[in-house]
Amino acid sequence: MSEIEPSPREALLLELVRQLLAGDISQGALLQRLRKEALGLSQEQYAKLVGVSRRTLSAIENGSAQPTQTVLDAVFRPLGLRSALLPRSPELLSLLLASSAPEV
């Protein structure tokens, strides 16, 4: 059986989420890259789409905001993502990800 290849947009999303889980990028950096590269939207356009101010969106992207869970859910929803609780320990996170990986 052949494997289904993700679209370029899905591949970018998966790669950036992998980087986030590995601790290589922040939530804000992930949001900014997906907003620009996957959706091609300016901060102003995206802020209007998700119902936050451009200033709030900018603060989230540069890591200077402490947004509420509601705001995080709103800014990630159009990208097909939601925020979640994850173990802070890299070892526990690795175990979690390994245990939830599909068998091929």
N, CA, C and O atoms as a GROMACS GRO file, in nm:
protein
  416
    1MET      N    1   0.084  -0.116   0.000
    1MET     CA    2   0.000   0.000   0.000
    1MET      C    3   0.090   0.124   0.000
    1MET      O    4   0.188   0.130   0.074
    2SER      N    5   0.056   0.223  -0.083
    2SER     CA    6   0.138   0.343  -0.091
    2SER      C    7   0.098   0.444   0.017
    2SER      O    8  -0.017   0.449   0.060
    3GLU      N    9   0.197   0.523   0.057
    3GLU     CA   10   0.176   0.623   0.161
    3GLU      C   11   0.119   0.750   0.097
    3GLU      O   12   0.163   0.789  -0.012
    4ILE      N   13   0.024   0.813   0.163
    4ILE     CA   14  -0.033   0.937   0.112
    4ILE      C   15   0.060   1.051   0.149
    4ILE      O   16   0.093   1.069   0.266
    5GLU      N   17   0.102   1.128   0.050
    5GLU     CA   18   0.192   1.240   0.072
    5GLU      C   19   0.112   1.362   0.114
    5GLU      O   20   0.007   1.391   0.056
    6PRO      N   21   0.160   1.436   0.216
    6PRO     CA   22   0.091   1.558   0.255
    6PRO      C   23   0.112   1.668   0.151
    6PRO      O   24   0.212   1.668   0.080
    7SER      N   25   0.016   1.758   0.142
    7SER     CA   26   0.031   1.873   0.054
    7SER      C   27   0.146   1.959   0.106
    7SER      O   28   0.187   1.942   0.221
    8PRO      N   29   0.199   2.050   0.024
    8PRO     CA   30   0.307   2.137   0.073
    8PRO      C   31   0.267   2.214   0.198
    8PRO      O   32   0.349   2.233   0.288
    9ARG      N   33   0.144   2.260   0.206
    9ARG     CA   34   0.098   2.334   0.323
    9ARG      C   35   0.094   2.243   0.446
    9ARG      O   36   0.135   2.283   0.555
   10GLU      N   37   0.044   2.120   0.428
   10GLU     CA   38   0.040   2.025   0.540
   10GLU      C   39   0.181   1.987   0.582
   10GLU      O   40   0.209   1.972   0.701
   11ALA      N   41   0.270   1.970   0.485
   11ALA     CA   42   0.409   1.934   0.516
   11ALA      C   43   0.476   2.044   0.598
   11ALA      O   44   0.549   2.016   0.692
   12LEU      N   45   0.450   2.170   0.561
   12LEU     CA   46   0.505   2.282   0.638
   12LEU      C   47   0.448   2.281   0.779
   12LEU      O   48   0.523   2.297   0.876
   13LEU      N   49   0.320   2.261   0.792
   13LEU     CA   50   0.256   2.257   0.924
   13LEU      C   51   0.316   2.146   1.009
   13LEU      O   52   0.351   2.170   1.124
   14LEU      N   53   0.330   2.027   0.954
   14LEU     CA   54   0.386   1.914   1.029
   14LEU      C   55   0.530   1.941   1.070
   14LEU      O   56   0.569   1.910   1.183
   15GLU      N   57   0.609   1.998   0.980
   15GLU     CA   58   0.749   2.026   1.012
   15GLU      C   59   0.761   2.131   1.122
   15GLU      O   60   0.842   2.117   1.213
   16LEU      N   61   0.679   2.236   1.115
   16LEU     CA   62   0.686   2.340   1.217
   16LEU      C   63   0.636   2.289   1.352
   16LEU      O   64   0.691   2.327   1.456
   17VAL      N   65   0.534   2.207   1.354
   17VAL     CA   66   0.487   2.150   1.480
   17VAL      C   67   0.595   2.057   1.537
   17VAL      O   68   0.616   2.053   1.658
   18ARG      N   69   0.662   1.982   1.451
   18ARG     CA   70   0.772   1.896   1.498
   18ARG      C   71   0.881   1.982   1.562
   18ARG      O   72   0.933   1.948   1.668
   19GLN      N   73   0.914   2.095   1.498
   19GLN     CA   74   1.015   2.185   1.555
   19GLN      C   75   0.968   2.243   1.688
   19GLN      O   76   1.048   2.258   1.781
   20LEU      N   77   0.841   2.275   1.699
   20LEU     CA   78   0.786   2.327   1.824
   20LEU      C   79   0.798   2.224   1.936
   20LEU      O   80   0.844   2.255   2.046
   21LEU      N   81   0.759   2.101   1.907
   21LEU     CA   82   0.765   1.995   2.007
   21LEU      C   83   0.909   1.962   2.047
   21LEU      O   84   0.935   1.921   2.160
   22ALA      N   85   1.002   1.981   1.954
   22ALA     CA   86   1.143   1.957   1.983
   22ALA      C   87   1.205   2.074   2.058
   22ALA      O   88   1.319   2.065   2.104
   23GLY      N   89   1.132   2.183   2.070
   23GLY     CA   90   1.184   2.300   2.139
   23GLY      C   91   1.272   2.388   2.053
   23GLY      O   92   1.343   2.474   2.104
   24ASP      N   93   1.267   2.368   1.922
   24ASP     CA   94   1.352   2.444   1.831
   24ASP      C   95   1.292   2.580   1.793
   24ASP      O   96   1.366   2.671   1.756
   25ILE      N   97   1.160   2.594   1.802
   25ILE     CA   98   1.095   2.721   1.773
   25ILE      C   99   0.987   2.745   1.879
   25ILE      O  100   0.945   2.653   1.948
   26SER      N  101   0.944   2.869   1.889
   26SER     CA  102   0.839   2.905   1.985
   26SER      C  103   0.702   2.899   1.917
   26SER      O  104   0.692   2.888   1.795
   27GLN      N  105   0.597   2.906   1.999
   27GLN     CA  106   0.461   2.913   1.944
   27GLN      C  107   0.447   3.035   1.855
   27GLN      O  108   0.386   3.029   1.748
   28GLY      N  109   0.504   3.146   1.898
   28GLY     CA  110   0.494   3.269   1.820
   28GLY      C  111   0.562   3.257   1.685
   28GLY      O  112   0.508   3.303   1.584
   29ALA      N  113   0.680   3.195   1.682
   29ALA     CA  114   0.750   3.175   1.555
   29ALA      C  115   0.672   3.082   1.464
   29ALA      O  116   0.664   3.105   1.343
   30LEU      N  117   0.613   2.978   1.521
   30LEU     CA  118   0.530   2.887   1.442
   30LEU      C  119   0.411   2.963   1.383
   30LEU      O  120   0.381   2.948   1.265
   31LEU      N  121   0.345   3.043   1.465
   31LEU     CA  122   0.230   3.120   1.419
   31LEU      C  123   0.270   3.215   1.306
   31LEU      O  124   0.202   3.223   1.204
   32GLN      N  125   0.379   3.286   1.324
   32GLN     CA  126   0.424   3.381   1.223
   32GLN      C  127   0.456   3.312   1.091
   32GLN      O  128   0.415   3.360   0.985
   33ARG      N  129   0.529   3.202   1.096
   33ARG     CA  130   0.566   3.131   0.972
   33ARG      C  131   0.444   3.076   0.901
   33ARG      O  132   0.435   3.087   0.778
   34LEU      N  133   0.350   3.017   0.975
   34LEU     CA  134   0.231   2.964   0.910
   34LEU      C  135   0.144   3.076   0.854
   34LEU      O  136   0.088   3.063   0.745
   35ARG      N  137   0.132   3.185   0.928
   35ARG     CA  138   0.053   3.300   0.879
   35ARG      C  139   0.109   3.349   0.747
   35ARG      O  140   0.034   3.374   0.652
   36LYS      N  141   0.241   3.364   0.740
   36LYS     CA  142   0.306   3.417   0.621
   36LYS      C  143   0.316   3.314   0.508
   36LYS      O  144   0.275   3.338   0.395
   37GLU      N  145   0.371   3.197   0.542
   37GLU     CA  146   0.406   3.099   0.439
   37GLU      C  147   0.290   3.012   0.395
   37GLU      O  148   0.279   2.978   0.277
   38ALA      N  149   0.203   2.975   0.487
   38ALA     CA  150   0.091   2.888   0.450
   38ALA      C  151  -0.030   2.968   0.403
   38ALA      O  152  -0.099   2.928   0.309
   39LEU      N  153  -0.055   3.081   0.469
   39LEU     CA  154  -0.174   3.159   0.435
   39LEU      C  155  -0.144   3.284   0.353
   39LEU      O  156  -0.232   3.335   0.284
   40GLY      N  157  -0.021   3.333   0.358
   40GLY     CA  158   0.015   3.452   0.282
   40GLY      C  159  -0.056   3.578   0.329
   40GLY      O  160  -0.087   3.667   0.249
   41LEU      N  161  -0.082   3.586   0.460
   41LEU     CA  162  -0.156   3.701   0.514
   41LEU      C  163  -0.065   3.793   0.594
   41LEU      O  164   0.031   3.748   0.658
   42SER      N  165  -0.096   3.921   0.591
   42SER     CA  166  -0.025   4.018   0.674
   42SER      C  167  -0.077   4.005   0.817
   42SER      O  168  -0.178   3.940   0.842
   43GLN      N  169  -0.007   4.068   0.911
   43GLN     CA  170  -0.055   4.068   1.050
   43GLN      C  171  -0.193   4.132   1.058
   43GLN      O  172  -0.281   4.082   1.128
   44GLU      N  173  -0.212   4.240   0.988
   44GLU     CA  174  -0.341   4.311   0.990
   44GLU      C  175  -0.454   4.220   0.940
   44GLU      O  176  -0.559   4.213   1.003
   45GLN      N  177  -0.432   4.152   0.829
   45GLN     CA  178  -0.533   4.063   0.772
   45GLN      C  179  -0.563   3.947   0.867
   45GLN      O  180  -0.679   3.913   0.889
   46TYR      N  181  -0.459   3.887   0.922
   46TYR     CA  182  -0.479   3.772   1.008
   46TYR      C  183  -0.544   3.812   1.139
   46TYR      O  184  -0.630   3.741   1.191
   47ALA      N  185  -0.503   3.926   1.193
   47ALA     CA  186  -0.563   3.974   1.319
   47ALA      C  187  -0.713   3.995   1.300
   47ALA      O  188  -0.792   3.960   1.388
   48LYS      N  189  -0.751   4.052   1.189
   48LYS     CA  190  -0.893   4.074   1.160
   48LYS      C  191  -0.966   3.941   1.147
   48LYS      O  192  -1.077   3.925   1.198
   49LEU      N  193  -0.904   3.845   1.079
   49LEU     CA  194  -0.962   3.713   1.060
   49LEU      C  195  -0.991   3.643   1.193
   49LEU      O  196  -1.096   3.582   1.210
   50VAL      N  197  -0.897   3.653   1.288
   50VAL     CA  198  -0.911   3.580   1.414
   50VAL      C  199  -0.974   3.662   1.526
   50VAL      O  200  -1.002   3.609   1.634
   51GLY      N  201  -0.994   3.791   1.501
   51GLY     CA  202  -1.064   3.873   1.600
   51GLY      C  203  -0.978   3.925   1.714
   51GLY      O  204  -1.026   3.941   1.826
   52VAL      N  205  -0.849   3.950   1.686
   52VAL     CA  206  -0.762   4.012   1.785
   52VAL      C  207  -0.701   4.136   1.721
   52VAL      O  208  -0.708   4.153   1.600
   53SER      N  209  -0.641   4.222   1.802
   53SER     CA  210  -0.576   4.340   1.746
   53SER      C  211  -0.443   4.300   1.681
   53SER      O  212  -0.385   4.197   1.715
   54ARG      N  213  -0.397   4.382   1.588
   54ARG     CA  214  -0.269   4.356   1.525
   54ARG      C  215  -0.157   4.361   1.629
   54ARG      O  216  -0.060   4.287   1.621
   55ARG      N  217  -0.173   4.449   1.725
   55ARG     CA  218  -0.074   4.462   1.832
   55ARG      C  219  -0.065   4.334   1.915
   55ARG      O  220   0.044   4.289   1.949
   56THR      N  221  -0.180   4.275   1.946
   56THR     CA  222  -0.183   4.148   2.021
   56THR      C  223  -0.118   4.038   1.939
   56THR      O  224  -0.037   3.961   1.992
   57LEU      N  225  -0.152   4.030   1.812
   57LEU     CA  226  -0.093   3.928   1.725
   57LEU      C  227   0.059   3.946   1.718
   57LEU      O  228   0.133   3.848   1.728
   58SER      N  229   0.105   4.068   1.702
   58SER     CA  230   0.248   4.095   1.697
   58SER      C  231   0.317   4.051   1.827
   58SER      O  232   0.424   3.991   1.824
   59ALA      N  233   0.255   4.082   1.940
   59ALA     CA  234   0.312   4.044   2.069
   59ALA      C  235   0.320   3.893   2.085
   59ALA      O  236   0.416   3.841   2.141
   60ILE      N  237   0.219   3.822   2.037
   60ILE     CA  238   0.221   3.675   2.043
   60ILE      C  239   0.335   3.622   1.955
   60ILE      O  240   0.411   3.536   1.998
   61GLU      N  241   0.345   3.675   1.834
   61GLU     CA  242   0.448   3.627   1.741
   61GLU      C  243   0.589   3.655   1.791
   61GLU      O  244   0.680   3.574   1.767
   62ASN      N  245   0.610   3.767   1.859
   62ASN     CA  246   0.747   3.796   1.905
   62ASN      C  247   0.774   3.749   2.048
   62ASN      O  248   0.882   3.773   2.102
   63GLY      N  249   0.675   3.682   2.109
   63GLY     CA  250   0.695   3.619   2.239
   63GLY      C  251   0.685   3.712   2.358
   63GLY      O  252   0.724   3.675   2.469
   64SER      N  253   0.633   3.833   2.338
   64SER     CA  254   0.623   3.927   2.451
   64SER      C  255   0.484   3.929   2.514
   64SER      O  256   0.461   4.005   2.608
   65ALA      N  257   0.392   3.848   2.465
   65ALA     CA  258   0.256   3.844   2.519
   65ALA      C  259   0.238   3.724   2.609
   65ALA      O  260   0.312   3.625   2.599
   66GLN      N  261   0.141   3.733   2.698
   66GLN     CA  262   0.098   3.619   2.777
   66GLN      C  263  -0.052   3.602   2.750
   66GLN      O  264  -0.135   3.635   2.834
   67PRO      N  265  -0.084   3.550   2.631
   67PRO     CA  266  -0.225   3.542   2.591
   67PRO      C  267  -0.303   3.440   2.673
   67PRO      O  268  -0.248   3.344   2.726
   68THR      N  269  -0.432   3.463   2.680
   68THR     CA  270  -0.521   3.368   2.746
   68THR      C  271  -0.538   3.246   2.657
   68THR      O  272  -0.503   3.247   2.540
   69GLN      N  273  -0.592   3.141   2.715
   69GLN     CA  274  -0.620   3.019   2.639
   69GLN      C  275  -0.718   3.049   2.525
   69GLN      O  276  -0.705   2.994   2.416
   70THR      N  277  -0.815   3.135   2.551
   70THR     CA  278  -0.914   3.172   2.450
   70THR      C  279  -0.848   3.239   2.331
   70THR      O  280  -0.881   3.210   2.216
   71VAL      N  281  -0.754   3.330   2.358
   71VAL     CA  282  -0.684   3.399   2.250
   71VAL      C  283  -0.595   3.301   2.172
   71VAL      O  284  -0.591   3.304   2.050
   72LEU      N  285  -0.525   3.214   2.243
   72LEU     CA  286  -0.442   3.113   2.175
   72LEU      C  287  -0.527   3.026   2.084
   72LEU      O  288  -0.490   3.000   1.969
   73ASP      N  289  -0.640   2.980   2.134
   73ASP     CA  290  -0.729   2.898   2.052
   73ASP      C  291  -0.775   2.975   1.928
   73ASP      O  292  -0.781   2.919   1.819
   74ALA      N  293  -0.808   3.103   1.945
   74ALA     CA  294  -0.855   3.184   1.833
   74ALA      C  295  -0.747   3.203   1.727
   74ALA      O  296  -0.777   3.194   1.607
   75VAL      N  297  -0.623   3.229   1.768
   75VAL     CA  298  -0.519   3.256   1.668
   75VAL      C  299  -0.470   3.129   1.598
   75VAL      O  300  -0.421   3.136   1.485
   76PHE      N  301  -0.482   3.014   1.662
   76PHE     CA  302  -0.436   2.891   1.598
   76PHE      C  303  -0.546   2.815   1.524
   76PHE      O  304  -0.515   2.730   1.441
   77ARG      N  305  -0.672   2.844   1.552
   77ARG     CA  306  -0.783   2.771   1.490
   77ARG      C  307  -0.779   2.773   1.336
   77ARG      O  308  -0.794   2.667   1.276
   78PRO      N  309  -0.760   2.889   1.269
   78PRO     CA  310  -0.758   2.888   1.123
   78PRO      C  311  -0.645   2.805   1.062
   78PRO      O  312  -0.648   2.771   0.944
   79LEU      N  313  -0.546   2.774   1.143
   79LEU     CA  314  -0.432   2.695   1.095
   79LEU      C  315  -0.453   2.545   1.119
   79LEU      O  316  -0.367   2.463   1.086
   80GLY      N  317  -0.567   2.511   1.178
   80GLY     CA  318  -0.596   2.370   1.206
   80GLY      C  319  -0.526   2.320   1.330
   80GLY      O  320  -0.505   2.200   1.346
   81LEU      N  321  -0.488   2.411   1.420
   81LEU     CA  322  -0.417   2.374   1.542
   81LEU      C  323  -0.494   2.419   1.665
   81LEU      O  324  -0.578   2.509   1.658
   82ARG      N  325  -0.464   2.357   1.776
   82ARG     CA  326  -0.517   2.400   1.905
   82ARG      C  327  -0.405   2.385   2.006
   82ARG      O  328  -0.315   2.302   1.990
   83SER      N  329  -0.412   2.465   2.110
   83SER     CA  330  -0.309   2.456   2.213
   83SER      C  331  -0.341   2.337   2.304
   83SER      O  332  -0.456   2.296   2.318
   84ALA      N  333  -0.236   2.284   2.364
   84ALA     CA  334  -0.253   2.165   2.448
   84ALA      C  335  -0.148   2.164   2.558
   84ALA      O  336  -0.047   2.234   2.552
   85LEU      N  337  -0.173   2.083   2.658
   85LEU     CA  338  -0.076   2.063   2.765
   85LEU      C  339   0.021   1.953   2.722
   85LEU      O  340  -0.020   1.846   2.676
   86LEU      N  341   0.149   1.982   2.739
   86LEU     CA  342   0.251   1.884   2.707
   86LEU      C  343   0.351   1.878   2.822
   86LEU      O  344   0.369   1.977   2.892
   87PRO      N  345   0.414   1.764   2.840
   87PRO     CA  346   0.516   1.755   2.945
   87PRO      C  347   0.631   1.851   2.917
   87PRO      O  348   0.672   1.868   2.802
   88ARG      N  349   0.682   1.914   3.022
   88ARG     CA  350   0.797   2.004   3.008
   88ARG      C  351   0.926   1.925   2.992
   88ARG      O  352   1.021   1.972   2.930
   89SER      N  353   0.929   1.807   3.048
   89SER     CA  354   1.048   1.723   3.041
   89SER      C  355   1.065   1.667   2.899
   89SER      O  356   0.974   1.603   2.846
   90PRO      N  357   1.182   1.690   2.838
   90PRO     CA  358   1.205   1.634   2.704
   90PRO      C  359   1.193   1.482   2.700
   90PRO      O  360   1.147   1.425   2.601
   91GLU      N  361   1.234   1.417   2.809
   91GLU     CA  362   1.228   1.271   2.813
   91GLU      C  363   1.082   1.223   2.812
   91GLU      O  364   1.046   1.131   2.740
   92LEU      N  365   0.999   1.288   2.895
   92LEU     CA  366   0.857   1.249   2.899
   92LEU      C  367   0.788   1.282   2.767
   92LEU      O  368   0.703   1.206   2.720
   93LEU      N  369   0.823   1.395   2.707
   93LEU     CA  370   0.764   1.431   2.578
   93LEU      C  371   0.803   1.329   2.472
   93LEU      O  372   0.719   1.289   2.391
   94SER      N  373   0.927   1.286   2.472
   94SER     CA  374   0.971   1.184   2.376
   94SER      C  375   0.895   1.054   2.396
   94SER      O  376   0.852   0.991   2.299
   95LEU      N  377   0.876   1.013   2.521
   95LEU     CA  378   0.799   0.892   2.548
   95LEU      C  379   0.655   0.905   2.501
   95LEU      O  380   0.599   0.812   2.443
   96LEU      N  381   0.595   1.021   2.527
   96LEU     CA  382   0.458   1.046   2.484
   96LEU      C  383   0.446   1.037   2.333
   96LEU      O  384   0.356   0.971   2.281
   97LEU      N  385   0.535   1.104   2.262
   97LEU     CA  386   0.529   1.104   2.116
   97LEU      C  387   0.556   0.965   2.059
   97LEU      O  388   0.493   0.926   1.961
   98ALA      N  389   0.648   0.892   2.119
   98ALA     CA  390   0.678   0.756   2.071
   98ALA      C  391   0.560   0.663   2.094
   98ALA      O  392   0.532   0.576   2.011
   99SER      N  393   0.490   0.680   2.205
   99SER     CA  394   0.378   0.592   2.234
   99SER      C  395   0.256   0.623   2.151
   99SER      O  396   0.168   0.538   2.136
  100SER      N  397   0.248   0.746   2.095
  100SER     CA  398   0.131   0.782   2.015
  100SER      C  399   0.157   0.774   1.866
  100SER      O  400   0.068   0.803   1.786
  101ALA      N  401   0.280   0.735   1.826
  101ALA     CA  402   0.312   0.725   1.685
  101ALA      C  403   0.240   0.605   1.625
  101ALA      O  404   0.238   0.497   1.684
  102PRO      N  405   0.181   0.624   1.506
  102PRO     CA  406   0.112   0.511   1.441
  102PRO      C  407   0.211   0.406   1.394
  102PRO      O  408   0.322   0.438   1.352
  103GLU      N  409   0.171   0.283   1.401
  103GLU     CA  410   0.256   0.174   1.353
  103GLU      C  411   0.238   0.163   1.203
  103GLU      O  412   0.127   0.174   1.152
  104VAL      N  413   0.350   0.141   1.133
  104VAL     CA  414   0.347   0.133   0.987
  104VAL      C  415   0.360  -0.009   0.942
  104VAL      O  416   0.359  -0.037   0.822
   0.00000   0.00000   0.00000
